[in-house]
Amino acid sequence: MNIIMSLKQRNTNHDAIASIYDLKSRLERHDIVLEFIDKLILKNIPEGAHIFDLGCGTGQVAQRLLKRGYQVTGLDSSERMLNVARENAPDAKFLLDDARFFKLTPTFHAAISTDVVLNYILSIDELKNALQNVYDALLDNGIFAFELYIEELCELEWQNNESGGGVKDDNVWVDIWSYDTENKIGRKDTTIFELVNGLWQRSDRSFFLKAYSVPDVKSVLEQVGFTEISMFELKQDLGVDKAFENACFICRKPLNCTSS
């Protein structure tokens, strides 16, 4: 596998929440993610296949795939997230790079992107770049499945400006949501208090997510060259009761193709 590290600016915003990410994300969610990955991908690739995990975060899904006997390479733009991932999934390979800019030669039988990583890409052109990068990294006939908040499902939830948070022994955090209806951008303001050497330290970060429409997503997938494009609502179509109002797209890189 040839790796070309991009020289462009990585999005490092998630460094700030790396230490509490597994506390914030219910670990059973990763089992739910694996359930729909199993339905959409794992039954259609060889045993021991090589899977690319785009936006792998702390490596929770990667570790579950390793236990199933697959090879896994994860990529994330947060160095601190990857430090945790290497502890959670020591047998996986991890790359530090940005979804918008990475370049890999065709290596993988399948690719996944979970936890709505692609919504953090805020323009359709940069989303197309990321999808092109995945396309180029797949072997012919490779499958790509990814979670996404889509405009048609999530806008009402985002407009409710819901907040949330949690308390652990050494960490306290609060998330406050807002929504820009004109630009279709969700904003999550996160405040974290972390106990370090007996003292509480505060950090504040803002995270922005773009709500894309189904026609726009399907259009850029087609422009990149993906075929057999389908979309499933996690709750309605795949029976994932605990899912947020998001969807899963699945598509394929055709046989004997050339990159667009």
Secondary structure, 3 states (H helix, E strand, C coil): CCEECCCCCCCCHHHHHHHHHHHHCCHHHHHHHHHHHHHHCHHHCCCCCEEEEECCCCCHHHHHHHHCCCEEEEEECCHHHHHHHHHHCCCCEEEECCCCCCEECCCEEEEEECCCHHHHCCCHHHHHHHHHHHHHHEEEEEEEEEEECEHHHHHHHHHCCCEEEEECCCEEEEEEEEEECCCCEEEEEEEEEEEECCEEEEEEEEEEEECECHHHHHHHHHHHCCEEEEEEECCCCCCCCCCCCCEEEEEECCCCCCCC
